[in-house]
Amino acid sequence: MSAISANSVLDLIKNRRTYYPLSKDLPISKERVSEIVKEAVLHTPSSFNAQSNRVVVLFGADHEKLWDIATEILKAIVPADAFQATADKMNMFKGAAGTVLFFEDEKTVQKQQADFPMYADKFPGWATQSDAMLQFVIWTALEAEGAIGANLQHYNPLINEKVAAEWKVPSDWKLNAQLVFGGKTGEAGPKDQIPIDERVKTFGA
């Protein structure tokens, strides 16, 4: 295996940004997207190697169906005079190429709690941390492929029940996030940073 410097990895991390709107044009195949997702799931760490992360990847009509479901649910709860902005946002997501749905398997977490009761209250948080790492790994890996952009959404738990029914997701899978991806149509917006010395402390150096 060839050596990879920290700077190479950090450059990918720096380049990962939030992009919208997105197009349906992808510079890579759907098969390549799926391969990236599978590799990320295999190699993202989890507490006690529990492997609690679960993922569903939606393309084409299935991707569009997801955002139709979200639109339908939101229409019932957002005031009518404010709904147009919500509808426009849903159509923006729908106009992308696909969505990665991130879940955690609650049955796996519950087994950890039973097997290691001393840490029972910690396992849900650790599972969420692993899921967050997976979100970041996939997002960054897609960015590394070139002209793919993405944005991370959280319409859970509002859409959880209908998502589970539509794609026959096991009842133990809890939806945590939705990564919308597609072709970049512009530049990422500005990103303000709090001074790093206010965020990182080093001792003993």
N, C-alpha and C positions, 0 to 999 in steps of 0.2 A: 504493500500500500504506500502510495506517495505521501510525503509529508505535507500537512496543511498547516499554515501558520495561523496564529491567533488573529492577525490582521485580516486575513482572507475571510475568516468567520465574522469578524466585527464589521467588515465592509458589507456583507450580506445583511447583517442586523441593521446597519445604518440605512440601507436601501429599502428595507421593509417599511412601507408607509401605508396610510389609508387612502384608497383611491375610490372615487365615484364621480359621475356615473361610469358604468362599465359597459362594454359591448359584448356581443355573442361571439366575436372573433377571437379564437385562441391560437397562439403561435405553436402550441403543442397539441398532441392528440388526446382524446379522452382517456385512452389507455395509459398514456404517460401520467396524466393527472392521478388516475387510480393507483398507478405504481408508486408515485410519490407518497400518497396517503398511506398505502400499505406499509411501505418502508418506515414511515414516520411512526405509525402505530407499533410496529415491531421494536423500535429502538428508543422510544421515549420512556424514561424511567418512571417507575411507580413505587409506592411504599411497599416494602417487603416483596417486591416483584409481583404484586397482586394482579397486574395487568387488567385494571378495571375500566380502561378506556374503550369506548365503542364509537364507531363512525358510520354514517350513511352519506354517500355522495349522490347528489341529484344533478342530472343533466337534462337539457331539452324540455319536453313537456312536463316531466316530473318536477324540475326546478321551477317552472312557471306555476305549476299547481301549488307548490308550497306558498308562493307569495299571493296567489289567489285566496288560499285558506287564511293567511294572515290578514288580507284585506277584508274578507268577510267577517272575521272575528272583530277586528278593530272598528268596522263600520257600526257594529252593534253597541259600542261603548264610547266612541268619540263623538262629541257634539256635532250635529249636522253642519253647523256653520263653520266648523274648524276641520271638517273631514277632508276637504280638497287637498290640503297640504300633506295629510297622511296618505291619501290615495296616490299623490304624485311620488311620494317616497317609495311606496310599495311597487309602483310601476317602474321606478328606477332600478330597484333590486331585481324585478322580473326581467328587465332588459339585459341583465348580465348573462353569462354563459352557464353558470351552475352555482350550487350551494353545497358546502360541506356542513353536515349536522354533527355536532359533538355531544356525545352522551357519556354518562358513567353508569356502570352496571351496579345497581344498588345491592343485588344479591351477593356480589363479590365483596362489597364493603361490609355487609352484614356478616359474612363468613369470617372476615378478618376480626370483626368485633367479638365474635364468639370464640375464635381461636386465641385471641390475645386480649382478654378483658381489661388488662391494665391500661391499654391504649385505646379502649373502645371509643372514647369521646374524641379522639384525634383522627381516626380513620376517615370520616367524611371530609374533613378539611384536607387531609393528605390526598384523597382521591380528586378533589377539586383542583389542587395544585398540579397534579399530574395531568389532568385534563387541560389546564391552562398552558402547561408546557407543550402539550401536543398541538394545541391551537397555534402557538407561536412557531413551532417547528414547521408545520404545514404551511402556514402563511409565509414564512421566510423562504422555504423551499420553492414555493410557487413563484415568489418574487425572483428567485435566482434563475428561473427559466427564461427571463427576459421581459416580454411585453405584457405579462399577466399582472393585473392589479387585484386588490381584494379589500373588503371592509368587513369588520366583525360586528354582528348584530346579536341582540338578546331579546327575542320576542317570546321566550319561555318565561313563565309557565303557560302563558295565554294559549299558545298553539300546541302544547304538548299532547293533549288528548287526541286532537284531530290528526296530528302528525303520526302518532302511534297507530291509529286506525287506518290511515291512508297507505302507509308503507309497512304495515304489519310488524311494527317494532315490538319486541318483547316488553311486557309490562314492567320489568325490572330496570329497563333502561331509562334514565332520567336525562332529559334534554337540557343542555347547559348553554349552548351558543350556536350561532349560524354564521359561517364564513362565506360571504358572497364573493364570487370571483369571475373574472372575465377580462376582455381586452382593455387596456388602458386607453382612455379617450382624452386625457389631459395630464397635467402635473398634480402632484400631491400638494395640499395646502401648506401654509407655514406652520412650523412647530416651535412654540416657545419652550425654552428650557429654564428651569430653576438652576441657579449656579451649582455646579457639581460639588463644590466644597461644602455646600449646605446639605448635601445628600449622602456624601461618603466620608467616613472617618477612618483613618489608618493609624495604627499604634504599633510600636516596636520596630519600625523601619529605620 
